[in-house]
């Protein structure tokens, strides 16, 4: 089990949480349920790994966000059809 990067004391637990993400064009935010997250039992920090953040941001950049409703789950978001195969702007 990992140690919390915020308090450097608590142990992290894997949880699923709801997050709110602004779309790349800034027009609105979307609620993403069941997002893989970490929770610290000491400082009560609740956060997503850098990898999950990158996955969400890449997917939102690569899909037709007009097809995306106000609410979705992480798995549904990741399964949406992409307009491009990958984010060619991520250097």
C-alpha positions as CSV (number, residue, x, y, z in Angstrom):
1,X,0.0,0.0,0.0
2,X,1.2,3.4,-0.9
3,X,1.9,6.3,1.5
4,X,-0.1,9.5,0.9
5,X,1.9,12.1,-1.1
6,X,0.0,15.0,0.7
7,X,0.5,14.2,4.4
8,X,3.3,11.5,3.9
9,X,1.8,9.5,6.8
10,X,-1.5,8.0,5.8
11,X,-2.0,4.9,3.7
12,X,-3.9,5.1,0.4
13,X,-7.0,3.2,-0.4
14,X,-8.3,2.7,-4.0
15,X,-11.8,4.0,-4.3
16,X,-14.3,5.0,-7.1
17,X,-15.4,8.7,-6.9
18,X,-17.3,11.3,-8.8
19,X,-15.3,14.1,-10.4
20,X,-16.3,17.1,-12.4
21,X,-14.2,18.0,-15.4
22,X,-14.3,21.1,-17.6
23,X,-14.4,20.3,-21.3
24,X,-11.3,21.3,-23.4
25,X,-13.3,24.1,-25.2
26,X,-14.4,25.5,-21.8
27,X,-18.1,25.5,-22.7
28,X,-19.2,23.3,-19.7
29,X,-18.3,20.7,-17.2
30,X,-19.2,17.0,-17.1
31,X,-19.8,14.8,-14.1
32,X,-17.7,11.6,-14.4
33,X,-18.9,8.9,-11.9
34,X,-17.0,5.8,-10.8
35,X,-13.6,7.4,-11.5
36,X,-10.6,5.5,-10.1
37,X,-9.3,7.5,-7.2
38,X,-7.2,7.3,-4.1
39,X,-8.3,8.2,-0.5
40,X,-6.0,8.9,2.4
41,X,-7.2,7.6,5.8
42,X,-5.1,10.2,7.7
43,X,-5.6,13.6,5.9
44,X,-8.8,12.5,4.1
45,X,-7.4,13.6,0.7
46,X,-9.3,12.3,-2.2
47,X,-7.5,12.5,-5.6
48,X,-6.8,10.8,-8.9
49,X,-3.5,9.6,-10.1
50,X,-1.6,11.5,-12.8
51,X,-2.3,8.6,-15.2
52,X,-6.1,8.8,-14.7
53,X,-6.0,12.6,-15.1
54,X,-4.1,12.3,-18.4
55,X,-6.5,9.5,-19.6
56,X,-9.5,11.7,-18.9
57,X,-8.0,14.8,-20.5
58,X,-6.8,12.9,-23.6
59,X,-10.2,11.3,-24.1
60,X,-12.1,14.5,-23.7
61,X,-9.8,16.1,-26.3
62,X,-10.2,13.2,-28.7
63,X,-14.0,12.6,-28.7
64,X,-16.9,14.6,-30.1
65,X,-17.9,16.2,-26.8
66,X,-21.3,17.2,-28.3
67,X,-22.2,13.5,-28.0
68,X,-21.3,13.6,-24.3
69,X,-24.2,14.2,-21.8
70,X,-23.9,16.0,-18.5
71,X,-23.2,12.7,-16.7
72,X,-21.2,9.7,-17.6
73,X,-19.1,7.0,-15.9
74,X,-15.4,6.7,-16.3
75,X,-15.7,3.4,-18.3
76,X,-18.4,4.9,-20.6
77,X,-16.2,7.9,-21.3
78,X,-13.1,5.7,-22.1
79,X,-15.2,3.6,-24.5
80,X,-16.5,6.5,-26.5
81,X,-15.4,6.6,-30.1
82,X,-12.4,8.8,-30.8
83,X,-12.1,11.2,-33.7
84,X,-8.3,10.6,-33.7
85,X,-6.5,7.5,-32.5
86,X,-4.3,9.4,-30.1
87,X,-3.4,12.9,-28.9
88,X,-0.8,14.0,-31.4
89,X,-0.4,17.3,-29.4
90,X,0.9,15.6,-26.3
91,X,4.7,15.9,-26.6
